[in-house]
């Protein structure tokens, strides 16, 4: 599922400082 991977990468790259908040995206 490329969409899931892209979202995960975007979330981690979007805000690496708040990994906890971005983790909820996916």
C-alpha positions as CSV (number, residue, x, y, z in Angstrom):
1,X,0.0,0.0,0.0
2,X,2.0,3.0,-1.3
3,X,-0.5,5.5,0.1
4,X,0.1,4.3,3.6
5,X,3.9,4.5,3.2
6,X,3.7,7.9,1.6
7,X,1.5,9.2,4.5
8,X,3.9,7.7,7.1
9,X,6.9,9.3,5.4
10,X,5.1,12.7,5.0
11,X,4.1,12.7,8.7
12,X,7.6,11.9,9.9
13,X,9.1,14.5,7.5
14,X,6.4,17.0,8.2
15,X,7.0,17.2,11.9
16,X,9.9,15.1,13.2
17,X,9.9,17.0,16.5
18,X,6.3,15.9,17.4
19,X,6.5,12.3,16.4
20,X,3.7,11.5,18.8
21,X,1.3,13.9,17.1
22,X,2.2,12.8,13.6
23,X,2.0,9.1,14.5
24,X,-1.8,9.6,14.8
25,X,-2.0,10.6,11.1
26,X,-1.5,7.1,10.0
